[in-house]
């Protein structure tokens, strides 16, 4: 975890973090993935559980394409429209994400993310 992450020790084997207060270092989305605006993304791994990595991911306003990893996430803040494209055996689908949305993206999905404002999610990925 980065130095700016505040971790509260609750018990000998339990920990907690304020996921909305963790500062994330953004980097520009690569030019071949940036479709509109000047989107940036940031990620912070918080550890592993059940054989999978968990952490925080954030995207600024803008539009980008991506090829997904196997991932389950919950949106903590922000909204987005994610289009899953009909390639690699997946059917076309549009997902509207809001705080509290839980979403499972499959490895190999080609997606387009459209954000009017930043979105932050907590992810679990293999």
C-alpha positions in Angstrom: 0.0 0.0 0.0 1.2 3.5 -0.6 2.3 5.7 2.3 -0.8 7.9 2.1 -3.2 5.0 2.7 -4.7 5.2 6.2 -5.1 1.7 7.7 -6.9 1.3 11.0 -6.0 -1.8 12.9 -9.3 -3.1 14.4 -8.0 -6.5 15.7 -5.0 -8.7 15.4 -6.3 -10.1 12.0 -8.6 -7.4 10.8 -8.0 -4.2 9.0 -9.9 -1.4 7.4 -9.2 1.5 5.0 -11.2 4.6 4.1 -11.5 3.8 0.4 -12.7 7.2 -0.6 -9.8 9.0 1.1 -6.9 7.0 -0.4 -4.9 9.3 -2.7 -4.3 7.7 -6.1 -1.6 8.8 -8.6 -3.2 9.3 -12.0 -1.4 8.6 -15.3 -2.7 9.5 -18.8 -4.6 6.8 -20.6 -2.4 5.5 -23.5 -3.1 7.3 -26.8 -4.4 4.1 -28.5 -7.0 3.7 -25.7 -8.0 7.4 -25.2 -11.1 8.1 -27.3 -12.4 11.5 -26.1 -11.2 14.1 -23.6 -8.0 13.5 -21.7 -8.8 10.6 -19.4 -6.4 9.4 -16.7 -6.5 6.3 -14.5 -5.0 5.3 -11.2 -4.8 2.0 -9.3 -3.7 1.0 -5.9 -3.4 -2.7 -4.9 -4.4 -3.2 -1.3 -3.5 -6.9 -1.1 -4.7 -10.4 -1.9 -7.6 -12.5 -0.6 -8.9 -15.8 -1.8 -6.1 -16.0 -4.3 -7.1 -12.7 -6.0 -5.8 -9.2 -5.9 -8.0 -6.5 -4.4 -7.6 -2.7 -4.6 -8.9 0.6 -5.8 -9.1 1.9 -9.4 -10.2 5.4 -10.5 -10.8 7.0 -13.9 -11.2 10.7 -14.6 -13.8 12.2 -17.0 -13.4 11.1 -20.6 -13.8 8.1 -22.8 -11.4 5.2 -23.2 -11.3 1.6 -24.5 -10.0 -1.4 -22.6 -9.6 -5.1 -22.8 -10.7 -6.4 -19.4 -9.2 -8.9 -16.9 -11.5 -11.2 -15.0 -12.8 -8.8 -12.4 -15.6 -8.2 -9.9 -16.0 -4.6 -8.6 -18.3 -2.3 -6.7 -18.5 1.4 -7.6 -17.8 3.6 -4.6 -18.3 7.0 -6.3 -19.1 8.4 -9.7 -21.1 7.1 -12.6 -20.1 5.6 -16.0 -21.6 4.0 -19.0 -19.7 0.9 -20.1 -20.3 -0.7 -23.4 -19.2 -4.3 -23.9 -18.5 -4.9 -27.6 -19.6 -8.1 -29.5 -16.1 -9.6 -29.9 -14.4 -12.7 -28.4 -17.7 -14.5 -28.0 -19.4 -11.8 -25.9 -22.7 -10.2 -26.7 -23.1 -6.4 -27.0 -24.3 -4.9 -23.7 -24.4 -1.5 -22.1 -24.0 -1.2 -18.3 -24.8 1.9 -16.4 -22.7 2.2 -13.3 -23.7 4.2 -10.2 -22.4 4.1 -6.6 -23.3 0.7 -5.2 -23.3 -1.0 -8.5 -21.6 -4.5 -8.5 -20.3 -5.6 -11.8 -18.5 -8.7 -13.1 -16.4 -8.2 -16.2 -15.0 -11.3 -18.0 -11.4 -11.6 -19.2 -11.1 -10.6 -22.8 -14.1 -8.3 -23.0 -13.6 -5.3 -25.2 -15.1 -2.3 -23.5 -15.6 1.4 -23.9 -15.9 3.5 -20.7 -17.6 6.9 -20.8 -17.4 9.2 -17.8 -18.7 12.7 -17.3 -16.9 12.9 -13.8 -14.4 10.7 -12.0 -15.4 7.1 -11.0 -13.8 5.1 -8.2 -14.3 1.4 -7.6 -13.0 -1.4 -5.4 -12.0 -4.4 -7.4 -11.2 -8.1 -6.9 -9.3 -9.5 -9.9 -7.4 -12.6 -10.9 
